[in-house]
């Protein structure tokens, strides 16, 4: 791995492209807009200067509430350029939470876009000291980003930050409560680029990357930091991710690397239009954020002849640290450790386990978070020396592949036996009547019972008879106790913006 010097500012990743002769190469494409690396560095420099003139100082947080677009890239790198700390917030949050996050971070600057401006402004009405930067200025405290950038010079040297200085925040999706701010240092981005991007993807300047939800760690790597590090091109797509829109974007911009989540892979392959889709440019399909079922993997492979390389990462580790690899894929598994990371399974007391046992997954590597903002106890619970506790239960097989067995708080104990909800869900998904499935454990009559929420495939209707059929289906494919005692048929499952099932809502 490349050794990051003590004095290091991660925005110099962009400058490296100019040194390498990629000044006129396309860095970002978004719809009809194309931005070359020379122009991107100029905009980033102007953004940094604008923030300095607004009083932002090193270490101060700059809140970014933005869809996937060029403004996000410019604001993210621009804040890093001056040693400030960009904090990426989900633009789909309910408006009442933004005030909390801005106050908690102590930020005086919020950068947002036209689709979020109204709800952000309403959320910050009680915090008059905050300045909002948006595409269009309005009366009061909303400044125009175009006017700010036009007024600034396009040269700005990076701040003399340390590689371990606080660089940026991401927010974990969490299973309950408000998301936690997770702090990353300047050295963490090159650590993920040297490991997953280099060792697994083998990304080069010839690649075109298409990722979604850049406020999420998985999307941030695939859509922003990996392509910038390699001198590749990033395709940004700010619209709602419909199958038609995604397929049109893939056909138009010809990405070679797809960073999507299981729910999107499924939505595409479910769409009748996918039968005529052109994915000839794609050399790697990546998946993370939640486990990819074997059923979706096989359907995608049958449709397009492409393997999906599923892996596990976390916001605390910034990106994927365990992954399937080209030619070494076990559908349903999370693969093997990415070079540069160590994994281990431990019991409830933290004692390492041997292969074949189900244990709690811990990981360590150079990209681990500095901790949680203002949550010392949580930091101490998760950051155990050099190891990071993922909260996931995994099993290690004889070939060194890791198999997800559910979250530590999602595992269900039935009759003294642990049951993985994911295992039951995967079997339900193999039934022709089932389109989506989620299984959780609930208390019923003093006993723990499994309850399944089912979204039916077109042409099927929920009934008592179908519920009985699905129970027998599970019993015939799993152990006899591994079946849902209760089944509800619903129109949709609750999911986060990144596609994860919100199990805590199903348990409530």
C-alpha positions as a printed NumPy array, in Angstrom:
array([[  0.   ,   0.   ,   0.   ],
       [  1.021,   3.606,  -0.61 ],
       [  2.236,   5.213,   2.598],
       [  0.324,   8.401,   3.361],
       [  2.655,  11.094,   4.756],
       [  1.956,  12.645,   8.146],
       [  0.989,  15.991,   6.587],
       [ -1.723,  15.027,   4.136],
       [ -4.897,  16.523,   2.712],
       [ -7.08 ,  14.042,   0.87 ],
       [ -8.265,  16.63 ,  -1.689],
       [ -4.837,  16.278,  -3.338],
       [ -6.239,  13.093,  -4.907],
       [ -7.715,  15.49 ,  -7.476],
       [ -4.421,  17.295,  -8.073],
       [ -2.742,  13.988,  -8.855],
       [ -4.885,  13.762, -11.993],
       [ -3.538,  17.057, -13.265],
       [  0.018,  15.916, -12.633],
       [ -0.764,  12.703, -14.527],
       [ -1.909,  14.661, -17.597],
       [ -5.65 ,  14.146, -17.147],
       [ -6.579,  17.847, -17.025],
       [ -9.016,  17.58 , -19.955],
       [-10.296,  14.082, -19.119],
       [-13.932,  13.823, -18.023],
       [-14.17 ,  13.482, -14.245],
       [-17.945,  13.714, -13.821],
       [-20.869,  13.264, -16.169],
       [-24.399,  14.058, -15.016],
       [-27.086,  14.118, -17.673],
       [-25.832,  16.498, -20.368],
       [-23.188,  18.088, -18.133],
       [-19.56 ,  17.002, -18.341],
       [-16.818,  18.281, -16.046],
       [-13.15 ,  17.597, -16.773],
       [-10.559,  17.219, -14.021],
       [ -9.092,  20.656, -14.666],
       [-12.488,  22.306, -14.264],
       [-13.309,  20.164, -11.207],
       [-10.14 ,  21.268,  -9.415],
       [-10.924,  24.898, -10.327],
       [-14.479,  24.635,  -8.942],
       [-13.23 ,  22.904,  -5.798],
       [-10.698,  25.678,  -5.25 ],
       [-13.353,  28.351,  -5.735],
       [-15.64 ,  26.51 ,  -3.317],
       [-12.886,  26.373,  -0.711],
       [-12.211,  30.093,  -1.094],
       [-15.927,  30.881,  -0.81 ],
       [-16.177,  28.9  ,   2.43 ],
       [-13.135,  30.701,   3.834],
       [-14.68 ,  34.085,   2.992],
       [-17.861,  32.981,   4.785],
       [-15.791,  32.412,   7.909],
       [-15.406,  28.63 ,   7.802],
       [-12.223,  27.51 ,   9.531],
       [-10.296,  24.209,   9.735],
       [-12.203,  21.596,  11.711],
       [-15.557,  23.348,  11.314],
       [-18.389,  21.21 ,   9.997],
       [-20.091,  21.978,   6.678],
       [-23.417,  20.19 ,   6.246],
       [-24.154,  18.762,   2.79 ],
       [-27.808,  17.912,   2.058],
       [-27.549,  17.066,  -1.606],
       [-28.647,  14.613,  -4.251],
       [-26.035,  12.835,  -6.364],
       [-24.799,  15.661,  -8.552],
       [-21.767,  17.846,  -9.34 ],
       [-22.547,  20.252,  -6.478],
       [-22.036,  17.426,  -4.001],
       [-18.611,  16.621,  -5.425],
       [-17.537,  20.291,  -5.478],
       [-18.777,  20.979,  -1.939],
       [-17.279,  17.773,  -0.516],
       [-13.801,  18.293,  -1.958],
       [-13.966,  22.072,  -1.428],
       [-14.586,  21.722,   2.315],
       [-11.805,  19.14 ,   2.601],
       [ -9.49 ,  21.491,   0.678],
       [ -9.531,  24.053,   3.483],
       [ -9.407,  21.517,   6.307],
       [-13.111,  21.874,   7.094],
       [-15.269,  18.789,   7.687],
       [-18.045,  17.991,   5.172],
       [-20.918,  16.078,   6.756],
       [-23.039,  14.12 ,   4.274],
       [-26.702,  13.944,   5.21 ],
       [-29.45 ,  11.947,   3.527],
       [-31.484,  14.357,   1.347],
       [-34.547,  12.149,   1.857],
       [-34.724,  12.665,   5.621],
       [-37.865,  14.228,   7.05 ],
       [-37.345,  17.97 ,   7.371],
       [-37.684,  18.085,  11.153],
       [-34.375,  16.238,  11.708],
       [-32.028,  18.586,   9.858],
       [-32.105,  21.2  ,  12.596],
       [-30.976,  18.564,  15.088],
       [-28.025,  17.476,  12.961],
       [-26.887,  21.029,  12.218],
       [-27.047,  22.   ,  15.898],
       [-25.316,  18.802,  16.994],
       [-22.469,  19.454,  14.548],
       [-22.207,  23.131,  15.469],
       [-22.255,  24.059,  11.799],
       [-22.823,  27.542,  10.391],
       [-22.982,  26.474,   6.718],
       [-25.43 ,  24.162,   4.936],
       [-25.097,  23.372,   1.242],
       [-28.221,  22.033,  -0.427],
       [-29.903,  21.808,  -3.829],
       [-33.182,  22.978,  -5.319],
       [-35.174,  19.863,  -4.422],
       [-34.233,  20.082,  -0.737],
       [-34.04 ,  23.843,  -0.204],
       [-37.575,  24.475,   1.061],
       [-37.622,  21.72 ,   3.664],
       [-34.068,  22.517,   4.78 ],
       [-34.935,  26.201,   5.199],
       [-38.031,  25.328,   7.225],
       [-36.037,  22.943,   9.408],
       [-33.451,  25.65 ,  10.17 ],
       [-35.903,  28.472,  10.909],
       [-34.975,  28.363,  14.604],
       [-31.234,  28.497,  13.862],
       [-30.871,  31.966,  12.254],
       [-27.054,  31.918,  12.436],
       [-26.829,  29.259,   9.716],
       [-26.105,  30.327,   6.125],
       [-27.611,  28.195,   3.371],
       [-25.875,  27.787,   0.013],
       [-28.145,  26.641,  -2.82 ],
       [-28.39 ,  26.932,  -6.629],
       [-30.581,  30.041,  -6.39 ],
       [-30.303,  32.878,  -3.878],
       [-33.387,  34.062,  -2.052],
       [-34.152,  36.943,   0.258],
       [-32.471,  36.379,   3.595],
       [-29.73 ,  33.904,   4.274],
       [-29.766,  31.733,   1.123],
       [-26.739,  32.429,  -1.087],
       [-26.292,  31.315,  -4.694],
       [-23.527,  28.769,  -5.164],
       [-22.956,  29.932,  -8.749],
       [-22.52 ,  33.531,  -7.648],
       [-20.133,  32.471,  -4.874],
       [-17.988,  30.385,  -7.194],
       [-17.919,  33.006,  -9.944],
       [-16.51 ,  35.572,  -7.523],
       [-13.555,  33.404,  -6.483],
       [-10.141,  32.562,  -7.901],
       [ -9.647,  29.018,  -9.249],
       [ -6.34 ,  28.327,  -7.466],
       [ -6.175,  27.242,  -3.821],
       [ -3.443,  25.265,  -2.088],
       [ -4.712,  22.49 ,   0.206],
       [ -4.705,  23.109,   3.947],
       [ -1.734,  21.634,   5.821],
       [ -3.776,  18.957,   7.558],
       [ -2.507,  15.805,   9.287],
       [ -3.454,  12.405,   7.9  ],
       [ -5.226,  11.61 ,  11.182],
       [ -7.123,  14.899,  11.365],
       [-10.906,  14.725,  11.281],
       [-11.817,  14.948,   7.592],
       [-15.497,  14.149,   7.042],
       [-18.582,  12.675,   8.671],
       [-21.011,  10.057,   7.459],
       [-24.156,   8.989,   9.246],
       [-24.968,   5.373,  10.011],
       [-28.417,   4.14 ,   9.069],
       [-28.779,   2.395,  12.434],
       [-31.584,   0.072,  13.479],
       [-33.224,   2.427,  15.97 ],
       [-33.12 ,   6.097,  16.837],
       [-31.428,   8.924,  14.966],
       [-28.391,   8.139,  12.813],
       [-24.994,   8.497,  14.462],
       [-22.277,  10.739,  13.071],
       [-19.239,   8.614,  12.196],
       [-15.923,  10.446,  11.956],
       [-13.304,   9.619,   9.317],
       [ -9.766,  10.927,   8.874],
       [ -7.95 ,  12.131,   5.743],
       [ -6.028,   8.854,   5.452],
       [ -9.169,   6.696,   5.346],
       [-10.121,   7.419,   1.731],
       [ -6.769,   6.356,   0.217],
       [ -6.867,   3.278,   2.462],
       [-10.112,   2.09 ,   0.808],
       [ -8.777,   3.008,  -2.632],
       [ -5.589,   1.003,  -2.142],
       [ -7.509,  -2.018,  -0.826],
       [-10.935,  -2.63 ,  -2.339],
       [-10.696,  -0.312,  -5.358],
       [ -7.212,  -1.463,  -6.325],
       [ -7.043,  -5.069,  -5.101],
       [-10.6  ,  -6.189,  -5.935],
       [-11.906,  -3.84 ,  -8.64 ],
       [ -8.509,  -3.186, -10.225],
       [ -9.907,   0.202, -11.174],
       [ -8.03 ,   2.274, -13.79 ],
       [ -8.421,   5.63 , -15.489],
       [-10.294,   3.853, -18.289],
       [-13.186,   2.893, -16.014],
       [-16.55 ,   4.62 , -15.851],
       [-18.208,   4.259, -12.431],
       [-21.946,   4.406, -11.766],
       [-23.006,   4.515,  -8.121],
       [-26.034,   5.729,  -6.224],
       [-26.578,   7.561,  -2.902],
       [-23.228,   9.272,  -2.386],
       [-24.213,  10.279,   1.165],
       [-23.798,   6.572,   1.956],
       [-20.292,   5.086,   2.423],
       [-20.772,   2.533,  -0.363],
       [-21.963,   5.151,  -2.857],
       [-19.34 ,   7.697,  -1.805],
       [-16.562,   5.277,  -2.706],
       [-18.037,   4.034,  -5.957],
       [-19.284,   7.396,  -7.183],
       [-16.736,   9.884,  -5.889],
       [-13.517,   8.778,  -4.201],
       [-12.603,   5.667,  -6.226],
       [-12.894,   7.335,  -9.646],
       [-11.055,  10.455,  -8.414],
       [ -8.214,   8.309,  -7.049],
       [ -7.858,   6.336, -10.299],
       [ -8.52 ,   9.195, -12.714],
       [-11.677,   7.43 , -13.896],
       [-15.044,   8.96 , -14.814],
       [-18.024,   9.103, -12.442],
       [-21.635,   8.961, -13.686],
       [-23.964,  10.79 , -11.306],
       [-27.727,  10.326, -11.361],
       [-29.733,  12.635,  -9.058],
       [-33.195,  11.387, -10.067],
       [-35.258,   8.74 ,  -8.309],
       [-33.768,   5.369,  -9.323],
       [-36.435,   3.773, -11.516],
       [-35.434,   0.739, -13.607],
       [-36.166,   2.654, -16.812],
       [-34.042,   5.62 , -15.756],
       [-31.15 ,   3.469, -14.601],
       [-31.15 ,   1.357, -17.757],
       [-31.284,   4.48 , -19.924],
       [-28.32 ,   5.95 , -18.019],
       [-26.327,   2.732, -18.37 ],
       [-27.056,   2.585, -22.082],
       [-26.161,   6.264, -22.573],
       [-22.999,   6.585, -20.492],
       [-21.624,   3.027, -20.772],
       [-20.328,   2.439, -17.221],
       [-17.836,  -0.358, -16.662],
       [-18.399,  -0.592, -12.885],
       [-21.878,  -0.744, -11.33 ],
       [-22.228,  -0.02 ,  -7.606],
       [-25.854,  -0.902,  -6.829],
       [-27.757,  -2.44 ,  -3.914],
       [-29.749,  -5.7  ,  -4.01 ],
       [-33.116,  -3.915,  -4.158],
       [-32.056,  -2.07 ,  -7.329],
       [-30.617,  -5.172,  -8.978],
       [-33.934,  -6.891,  -8.314],
       [-35.993,  -3.946,  -9.581],
       [-34.044,  -3.926, -12.845],
       [-34.285,  -7.651, -13.463],
       [-38.006,  -7.558, -12.575],
       [-38.642,  -4.921, -15.232],
       [-39.769,  -6.392, -18.567],
       [-37.648,  -3.787, -20.368],
       [-34.501,  -5.382, -18.955],
       [-34.868,  -8.17 , -21.523],
       [-33.584,  -5.763, -24.189],
       [-31.166,  -3.801, -21.972],
       [-27.616,  -3.19 , -23.162],
       [-25.089,  -3.879, -20.414],
       [-22.227,  -4.652, -22.758],
       [-20.003,  -1.95 , -21.238],
       [-20.176,  -3.406, -17.719],
       [-17.199,  -5.466, -16.554],
       [-18.032,  -5.647, -12.829],
       [-21.291,  -5.525, -10.866],
       [-20.84 ,  -4.76 ,  -7.173],
       [-23.326,  -5.105,  -4.35 ],
       [-23.334,  -4.079,  -0.697],
       [-25.507,  -2.372,   1.978],
       [-27.464,  -5.59 ,   2.625],
       [-26.9  ,  -9.245,   1.703],
       [-27.646, -10.278,  -1.858],
       [-29.88 , -13.345,  -2.042],
       [-28.783, -16.244,  -4.27 ],
       [-32.105, -15.921,  -6.105],
       [-31.355, -12.354,  -7.251],
       [-27.765, -13.313,  -8.094],
       [-28.862, -16.159, -10.359],
       [-31.612, -14.124, -12.046],
       [-29.155, -11.323, -12.829],
       [-26.554, -13.781, -14.105],
       [-29.125, -15.549, -16.269],
       [-30.372, -12.241, -17.682],
       [-27.046, -10.531, -18.416],
       [-24.292, -13.121, -18.039],
       [-22.668, -10.948, -15.355],
       [-21.61 , -12.008, -11.868],
       [-22.56 ,  -9.743,  -8.987],
       [-19.707,  -9.462,  -6.512],
       [-21.442,  -9.143,  -3.166],
       [-19.52 ,  -7.91 ,  -0.156],
       [-19.835,  -6.462,   3.297],
       [-18.649,  -3.062,   4.376],
       [-19.707,  -0.589,   7.022],
       [-19.806,   3.135,   7.562],
       [-17.331,   2.627,  10.397],
       [-14.841,   1.008,   7.96 ],
       [-15.828,   3.39 ,   5.111],
       [-16.178,   0.732,   2.432],
       [-16.146,  -2.996,   1.629],
       [-13.678,  -5.111,   3.61 ],
       [-14.91 ,  -8.594,   2.663],
       [-15.986,  -9.497,  -0.86 ],
       [-16.519, -12.091,  -3.517],
       [-14.005, -11.663,  -6.334],
       [-13.981, -12.279, -10.087],
       [-14.086, -16.017, -10.717],
       [-14.363, -16.745,  -6.979],
       [-18.021, -16.163,  -6.191],
       [-20.277, -18.129,  -3.891],
       [-23.789, -16.725,  -4.352],
       [-25.274, -15.876,  -0.97 ],
       [-21.896, -15.373,   0.708],
       [-20.048, -12.142,   1.473],
       [-16.826, -13.554,   0.086],
       [-13.376, -13.449,   1.641],
       [-11.374, -10.666,   3.347],
       [-10.199,  -7.86 ,   1.098],
       [ -6.374,  -7.646,   1.143],
       [ -5.418,  -5.127,   3.808],
       [ -8.162,  -6.16 ,   6.247],
       [ -8.301,  -8.814,   8.968],
       [-11.542, -10.482,  10.055],
       [-12.391, -12.695,  12.994],
       [-15.445, -14.27 ,  14.603],
       [-15.874, -14.066,  18.369],
       [-18.427, -15.293,  20.897],
       [-20.464, -13.092,  23.219],
       [-17.426, -12.762,  25.511],
       [-15.099, -11.728,  22.693],
       [-13.306, -15.099,  22.476],
       [-12.27 , -15.997,  18.891],
       [-14.133, -18.939,  17.32 ],
       [-13.06 , -21.59 ,  14.834],
       [-14.497, -22.001,  11.351],
       [-17.957, -23.52 ,  11.076],
       [-19.274, -21.706,  14.143],
       [-21.592, -18.711,  14.012],
       [-20.009, -15.735,  15.721],
       [-19.914, -11.969,  15.904],
       [-17.849, -10.432,  13.126],
       [-15.003,  -8.068,  13.932],
       [-12.694,  -6.345,  11.44 ],
       [ -9.606,  -4.194,  11.492],
       [ -7.834,  -2.15 ,   8.844],
       [ -6.45 ,   1.311,   8.096],
       [ -9.797,   2.839,   7.102],
       [-11.488,   2.431,  10.498],
       [-13.372,   5.373,  11.933],
       [-12.049,   7.677,  14.622],
       [-15.314,   7.116,  16.497],
       [-18.827,   8.49 ,  16.919],
       [-19.417,  12.188,  17.462],
       [-20.344,  12.848,  21.091],
       [-21.062,   9.171,  21.787],
       [-18.133,   7.986,  23.856],
       [-19.835,   4.89 ,  25.279],
       [-20.947,   3.726,  21.835],
       [-17.429,   4.3  ,  20.502],
       [-15.964,   2.172,  23.305],
       [-18.487,  -0.6  ,  22.64 ],
       [-17.745,  -0.768,  18.907],
       [-14.057,   0.222,  18.688],
       [-12.406,  -2.581,  20.66 ],
       [ -8.716,  -1.774,  20.514],
       [ -7.757,  -2.07 ,  16.838],
       [-10.879,  -4.174,  16.104],
       [-14.276,  -2.834,  15.04 ],
       [-17.369,  -4.805,  16.047],
       [-19.758,  -4.928,  13.098],
       [-22.817,  -6.185,  14.99 ],
       [-23.249,  -8.913,  12.36 ],
       [-23.337, -12.652,  12.936],
       [-21.313, -14.623,  10.404],
       [-20.163, -18.161,   9.677],
       [-16.795, -18.997,   8.099],
       [-16.699, -22.002,   5.768],
       [-13.821, -24.33 ,   4.899],
       [-12.893, -22.225,   1.84 ],
       [-12.55 , -19.012,   3.823],
       [-15.87 , -17.508,   2.67 ],
       [-18.002, -15.584,   5.156],
       [-21.746, -16.243,   5.299],
       [-24.106, -13.711,   6.818],
       [-26.391, -15.086,   9.524],
       [-28.175, -11.876,  10.466],
       [-27.623,  -8.937,  12.731],
       [-26.808,  -9.717,  16.33 ],
       [-30.19 ,  -8.308,  17.31 ],
       [-32.016,  -9.89 ,  14.337],
       [-31.169, -13.52 ,  15.081],
       [-34.177, -15.41 ,  16.367],
       [-34.033, -18.193,  18.963],
       [-36.782, -20.782,  18.459],
       [-36.989, -23.719,  20.832],
       [-33.438, -23.098,  22.009],
       [-32.066, -22.94 ,  18.417],
       [-30.785, -19.856,  16.615],
       [-32.575, -19.1  ,  13.35 ],
       [-31.247, -16.711,  10.726],
       [-34.078, -14.559,   9.311],
       [-32.049, -14.159,   6.118],
       [-32.022, -17.923,   5.585],
       [-35.8  , -18.103,   5.91 ],
       [-36.221, -15.064,   3.63 ],
       [-34.063, -16.638,   0.928],
       [-36.176, -19.799,   0.944],
       [-39.4  , -17.789,   0.794],
       [-38.013, -15.862,  -2.186],
       [-37.571, -19.142,  -4.061],
       [-41.359, -19.652,  -4.021],
       [-43.059, -18.429,  -7.195],
       [-45.685, -16.456,  -5.27 ],
       [-43.147, -14.364,  -3.334],
       [-41.641, -11.148,  -4.669],
       [-40.121,  -9.782,  -1.43 ],
       [-39.885, -11.135,   2.108],
       [-38.788,  -9.928,   5.535],
       [-38.731, -12.055,   8.685],
       [-38.367, -10.89 ,  12.295],
       [-38.805, -12.408,  15.725],
       [-41.73 , -11.381,  17.903],
       [-43.016, -12.373,  21.312],
       [-46.321, -14.265,  21.227],
       [-47.884, -15.908,  24.273],
       [-44.573, -15.783,  26.108],
       [-42.665, -17.525,  23.325],
       [-40.533, -16.204,  20.494],
       [-42.178, -16.702,  17.132],
       [-41.199, -15.766,  13.589],
       [-43.342, -13.406,  11.592],
       [-42.951, -12.902,   7.852],
       [-44.057,  -9.921,   5.798],
       [-44.588, -10.928,   2.187],
       [-44.919,  -8.819,  -0.963],
       [-46.573, -11.096,  -3.492],
       [-45.533, -11.547,  -7.098],
       [-47.982, -10.279,  -9.746],
       [-50.99 , -12.53 , -10.213],
       [-50.994, -13.918,  -6.665],
       [-53.446, -13.117,  -3.877],
       [-52.863, -13.549,  -0.172],
       [-54.95 , -16.201,   1.545],
       [-54.939, -18.637,   4.448],
       [-54.219, -21.404,   1.958],
       [-51.171, -19.587,   0.59 ],
       [-49.907, -18.907,   4.139],
       [-50.096, -22.631,   4.902],
       [-48.366, -23.419,   1.615],
       [-45.492, -21.048,   2.399],
       [-45.011, -22.557,   5.864],
       [-44.815, -26.053,   4.401],
       [-42.438, -24.752,   1.742],
       [-40.048, -23.536,   4.457],
       [-40.351, -26.753,   6.454],
       [-39.509, -28.819,   3.39 ],
       [-36.43 , -26.727,   2.541],
       [-35.138, -25.97 ,   6.057],
       [-35.184, -27.493,   9.516],
       [-38.743, -28.094,  10.689],
       [-38.562, -25.258,  13.223],
       [-37.34 , -22.752,  10.621],
       [-40.638, -21.459,   9.325],
       [-42.729, -18.312,   9.912],
       [-45.49 , -18.901,  12.432],
       [-47.305, -15.766,  11.269],
       [-47.509, -14.371,   7.741],
       [-48.734, -10.951,   6.636],
       [-49.207,  -9.972,   3.01 ],
       [-48.306,  -6.314,   2.374],
       [-47.927,  -3.985,  -0.604],
       [-44.369,  -2.909,   0.289],
       [-41.646,  -3.331,   2.884],
       [-40.235,  -0.376,   4.849],
       [-36.744,   0.437,   3.572],
       [-34.082,   3.063,   4.155],
       [-32.963,   5.359,   1.329],
       [-30.162,   2.894,   0.554],
       [-32.499,  -0.078,   0.25 ],
       [-32.061,  -1.755,   3.625],
       [-35.146,  -3.285,   5.232],
       [-36.067,  -1.363,   8.388],
       [-36.667,  -4.383,  10.608],
       [-37.236,  -2.289,  13.705],
       [-40.427,  -0.954,  12.082],
       [-41.631,  -4.51 ,  11.506],
       [-40.906,  -5.404,  15.136],
       [-42.779,  -2.391,  16.522]])
